[in-house]
Amino acid sequence: MTAQDSCTECDGAENSIVHVDCVTHKYPDGTEGIHKMCFRVYPKEIVALCGPNGAGKSTLIEHLNGLMMPDVGRVRIFGKDIDKRNLSDIRKLVGLVFQDPDSQLFSPTVLEDVMFGPINLGLSPEEARKRAEWALGVVGMKETRKIPHYLSGGQKRLVAIAGILAMEPRILVADEPTGDLDPSNSRRVEEVLRSLKEEHGISVVIALHDMDMAARLADRICVVRDGGIVAEGRPEAILYDEALLASTGLEMPTVAKLFRQLGMDDGVAKRPLRIEELLPLIKKA
């Protein structure tokens, strides 16, 4: 589905748990970070916001828990408009993991860092500890007594995710969650994000320009350019649209490029997006 110049096509809102309705946001210098943006999230899905740096991805996701407020339009979370009076309630529902994990880690130990959010929600230290230990178990972090500053980049990212999970959000939003990570830590973060949907029923929104990760992880792709969504749809449709991706400074994922270069993208019922989907097709060829 291609994007709209107006908001008349911002449909499907009745089933959504996030509805960004024709939102425009201007920065203090007058530039628009996003313009007439329409965006939705549905229960138990992973949505990838894909676009180049400066496209508006980070501006959009900071509207999802009220860190930024629209100049025009509205943002609804589970049917409630975000406003200054209900920010604390909204932030219990929507957890945001920043691109730089150091901005979220500041306590003396990993465990205390992850306990911080639940304690701020009014939980007792005992209940906060239980939540923190559960969340750290979800992300596979056992170094609870370590000083966050001494963790690796991947470990910091996992602790930052755990800190959000401990507040039991229903939606987790992550800005470039694997940026600057080595392949091993990237895979671990990816596995955690997938498990949030599949095992815990949490909807996930990720902003990224790693199209291979988008191919492996996303249920739906939204392509962002110049402050708006220019296309959205199933990954097999969006990620094989070479002209669309090129127009937004993105590349086809590796599996899609290889599939096309092998001359196999003709008459196939389902285009592969993961290597395990491609290999059987190659063997049959």
C-alpha positions as CSV (number, residue, x, y, z in Angstrom):
1,M,0.0,0.0,0.0
2,T,1.4,3.3,-1.0
3,A,1.3,6.3,1.3
4,Q,-1.1,9.2,1.2
5,D,-0.9,12.9,0.8
6,S,-3.9,13.3,3.1
7,C,-5.1,11.1,5.9
8,T,-8.1,9.6,4.1
9,E,-6.3,6.2,3.7
10,C,-5.3,5.9,7.4
11,D,-7.7,2.9,7.8
12,G,-7.7,-0.1,10.0
13,A,-7.7,2.0,13.2
14,E,-10.6,0.2,14.7
15,N,-8.4,-2.9,15.3
16,S,-5.2,-1.1,16.2
17,I,-3.6,-0.7,19.5
18,V,-1.5,2.3,18.3
19,H,-3.0,4.8,15.9
20,V,-0.9,7.8,14.8
21,D,-3.5,9.9,13.1
22,C,-2.3,12.5,10.6
23,V,0.5,13.7,12.9
24,T,2.8,16.6,12.1
25,H,5.6,17.6,14.4
26,K,7.8,20.7,14.0
27,Y,11.1,21.2,15.7
28,P,12.0,24.5,17.3
29,D,13.9,25.7,14.2
30,G,10.7,25.2,12.1
31,T,11.7,22.0,10.3
32,E,9.1,19.2,10.2
33,G,10.3,15.9,11.6
34,I,7.2,14.1,10.5
35,H,4.4,15.4,8.2
36,K,0.8,14.1,8.2
37,M,2.0,10.8,9.5
38,C,-0.4,7.9,9.7
39,F,0.8,4.7,11.4
40,R,-0.8,1.8,13.1
41,V,0.3,-1.2,15.3
42,Y,-1.8,-4.2,15.8
43,P,-1.8,-6.8,18.6
44,K,1.0,-9.4,18.6
45,E,2.9,-8.1,15.6
46,I,6.4,-6.9,14.8
47,V,6.5,-3.7,12.7
48,A,9.7,-2.5,11.1
49,L,10.1,1.2,10.3
50,C,12.7,1.2,7.6
51,G,14.3,4.3,6.1
52,P,17.5,6.3,5.9
53,N,18.9,8.5,8.7
54,G,16.8,11.6,9.0
55,A,13.7,10.1,7.5
56,G,11.6,10.6,10.6
57,K,11.7,7.2,12.2
58,S,13.0,8.4,15.6
59,T,10.7,11.3,15.7
60,L,7.7,9.0,15.1
61,I,8.6,6.5,17.8
62,E,9.2,9.2,20.4
63,H,5.5,10.2,19.8
64,L,4.4,6.6,20.8
65,N,4.9,7.2,24.5
66,G,4.6,10.9,24.7
67,L,8.3,11.9,24.7
68,M,7.2,14.2,21.8
69,M,3.7,15.6,21.3
70,P,2.2,16.4,17.9
71,D,1.7,19.9,16.7
72,V,-1.1,18.6,14.5
73,G,-3.0,15.3,14.7
74,R,-3.3,12.8,17.5
75,V,-1.7,9.6,18.8
76,R,-4.0,7.0,20.4
77,I,-2.8,4.1,22.5
78,F,-5.4,1.4,23.2
79,G,-8.1,3.9,22.3
80,K,-6.8,6.7,24.5
81,D,-5.4,10.0,23.1
82,I,-2.0,10.8,24.5
83,D,-2.0,14.1,26.4
84,K,0.0,15.5,29.3
85,R,-2.6,14.3,31.9
86,N,-2.1,10.6,31.1
87,L,1.5,10.3,30.2
88,S,2.3,8.0,33.2
89,D,-0.4,5.6,32.2
90,I,0.7,5.6,28.5
91,R,4.3,4.9,29.5
92,K,3.2,1.8,31.4
93,L,1.8,0.5,28.2
94,V,4.5,1.6,25.7
95,G,8.2,1.1,26.6
96,L,10.9,2.8,24.5
97,V,14.4,1.4,24.2
98,F,16.7,4.2,23.0
99,Q,19.4,3.8,20.3
100,D,22.1,4.6,22.8
101,P,21.7,2.2,25.8
102,D,24.0,4.3,27.9
103,S,21.2,6.9,28.1
104,Q,19.1,4.3,30.0
105,L,21.8,2.7,32.3
106,F,22.9,4.7,35.3
107,S,22.5,2.5,38.5
108,P,25.4,0.9,40.4
109,T,24.5,-2.7,39.3
110,V,22.5,-4.3,36.5
111,L,19.9,-5.6,38.9
112,E,19.3,-2.1,40.4
113,D,19.1,-0.6,36.9
114,V,16.3,-3.0,35.9
115,M,14.5,-2.5,39.2
116,F,14.4,1.3,38.7
117,G,11.4,1.3,36.5
118,P,9.2,-0.9,38.6
119,I,10.1,1.0,41.7
120,N,9.1,4.2,40.0
121,L,5.7,2.6,39.2
122,G,5.2,2.2,42.9
123,L,6.1,-1.5,43.4
124,S,7.8,-2.6,46.6
125,P,11.5,-3.4,46.4
126,E,10.7,-7.1,46.7
127,E,8.2,-7.1,43.8
128,A,10.5,-4.9,41.7
129,R,13.3,-7.4,42.3
130,K,11.1,-10.2,41.1
131,R,10.1,-8.3,38.0
132,A,13.8,-7.4,37.3
133,E,15.0,-11.0,37.7
134,W,12.2,-12.2,35.4
135,A,13.1,-9.6,32.7
136,L,16.8,-10.3,32.9
137,G,15.9,-14.0,32.5
138,V,13.9,-13.2,29.3
139,V,16.9,-11.5,27.7
140,G,19.4,-14.1,29.0
141,M,21.4,-11.7,31.2
142,K,22.8,-13.3,34.4
143,E,25.4,-10.7,35.3
144,T,23.1,-9.0,37.7
145,R,25.8,-7.7,40.0
146,K,28.0,-6.2,37.3
147,I,28.4,-2.5,36.9
148,P,26.5,-1.5,33.7
149,H,29.4,0.7,32.5
150,Y,31.6,-2.4,32.1
151,L,29.2,-4.4,30.0
152,S,29.7,-5.0,26.3
153,G,27.6,-3.1,23.8
154,G,25.4,-6.1,23.3
155,Q,25.0,-6.7,27.0
156,K,24.0,-3.1,27.6
157,R,21.4,-3.3,24.9
158,L,19.9,-6.4,26.5
159,V,19.9,-4.8,29.9
160,A,18.1,-1.7,28.5
161,I,15.5,-4.0,27.0
162,A,15.1,-5.8,30.3
163,G,14.7,-2.5,32.1
164,I,11.7,-1.8,29.9
165,L,10.3,-5.4,30.1
166,A,10.3,-5.2,33.9
167,M,7.6,-2.5,33.7
168,E,5.5,-5.1,31.8
169,P,4.6,-3.0,28.7
170,R,2.2,-4.2,26.1
171,I,4.2,-2.5,23.3
172,L,8.0,-2.3,23.1
173,V,9.5,0.3,20.8
174,A,13.2,0.0,19.9
175,D,15.3,2.5,17.9
176,E,18.1,0.8,15.9
177,P,18.3,-2.0,18.5
178,T,21.3,-3.7,16.8
179,G,23.2,-0.6,15.7
180,D,27.0,-1.0,16.1
181,L,26.6,-4.5,17.5
182,D,28.7,-7.5,16.4
183,P,26.8,-10.4,14.6
184,S,26.6,-12.5,17.7
185,N,25.0,-9.9,19.9
186,S,22.8,-8.7,17.0
187,R,21.4,-12.2,16.7
188,R,20.8,-12.4,20.5
189,V,18.9,-9.1,20.4
190,E,16.9,-10.3,17.4
191,E,16.0,-13.5,19.2
192,V,14.8,-11.6,22.2
193,L,12.6,-9.3,20.2
194,R,11.1,-12.2,18.4
195,S,10.4,-14.0,21.7
196,L,8.6,-10.9,23.0
197,K,5.9,-11.4,20.4
198,E,5.8,-15.2,20.2
199,E,6.1,-16.0,23.9
200,H,4.9,-13.0,25.7
201,G,2.3,-11.5,23.3
202,I,4.0,-8.1,23.2
203,S,3.8,-6.0,20.0
204,V,7.2,-4.7,18.9
205,V,8.0,-1.6,16.8
206,I,11.6,-1.4,15.5
207,A,13.2,1.5,13.6
208,L,16.1,0.3,11.5
209,H,17.8,0.4,8.1
210,D,19.1,-3.2,8.3
211,M,17.0,-4.8,5.7
212,D,18.2,-8.3,6.4
213,M,17.0,-8.0,10.0
214,A,13.7,-6.6,8.7
215,A,13.3,-9.6,6.4
216,R,13.9,-12.1,9.2
217,L,11.9,-10.4,11.9
218,A,9.0,-8.2,10.7
219,D,5.4,-9.1,10.1
220,R,4.9,-5.7,8.4
221,I,7.2,-3.1,6.9
222,C,6.6,0.6,6.8
223,V,9.0,2.6,4.6
224,V,9.7,6.1,5.9
225,R,11.0,9.0,3.8
226,D,10.9,12.7,4.3
227,G,8.8,12.5,7.4
228,G,6.1,10.3,6.0
229,I,5.3,6.6,5.3
230,V,5.6,6.2,1.6
231,A,4.7,2.5,1.5
232,E,3.7,-0.3,3.8
233,G,2.8,-4.0,3.5
234,R,4.0,-7.5,3.9
235,P,7.8,-8.0,3.9
236,E,7.7,-10.2,0.8
237,A,6.0,-7.4,-1.2
238,I,8.0,-4.4,0.2
239,L,11.4,-6.0,0.3
240,Y,11.3,-7.3,-3.3
241,D,10.4,-3.8,-4.6
242,E,13.9,-2.7,-5.7
243,A,12.8,0.6,-7.1
244,L,10.9,1.6,-3.9
245,L,13.8,0.7,-1.7
246,A,16.3,2.5,-3.9
247,S,14.2,5.6,-3.9
248,T,14.5,5.7,-0.1
249,G,18.3,4.9,0.1
250,L,17.7,1.2,1.1
251,E,18.8,-2.0,-0.5
252,M,17.0,-5.3,-1.0
253,P,17.9,-7.9,1.7
254,T,20.6,-10.4,0.8
255,V,18.2,-13.3,0.3
256,A,16.0,-11.3,-2.0
257,K,19.0,-10.1,-4.1
258,L,20.4,-13.6,-4.4
259,F,17.0,-15.1,-5.3
260,R,16.6,-12.5,-8.1
261,Q,20.2,-12.9,-9.3
262,L,19.7,-16.6,-9.6
263,G,16.8,-15.9,-12.0
264,M,14.3,-17.7,-9.7
265,D,11.9,-14.8,-9.1
266,D,9.3,-16.0,-11.6
267,G,6.2,-17.9,-10.8
268,V,7.1,-18.7,-7.2
269,A,4.1,-18.8,-4.8
270,K,6.1,-17.4,-1.9
271,R,9.2,-15.4,-2.2
272,P,11.9,-16.3,0.3
273,L,13.1,-13.8,2.9
274,R,15.3,-16.1,5.1
275,I,18.1,-18.3,4.1
276,E,16.3,-21.4,5.3
277,E,13.5,-20.6,2.9
278,L,15.8,-20.0,0.0
279,L,17.9,-23.2,0.3
280,P,15.2,-25.7,-0.5
281,L,14.2,-23.7,-3.6
282,I,17.8,-23.7,-4.8
283,K,18.0,-27.5,-4.4
284,K,14.8,-28.0,-6.4
285,A,16.0,-25.8,-9.2
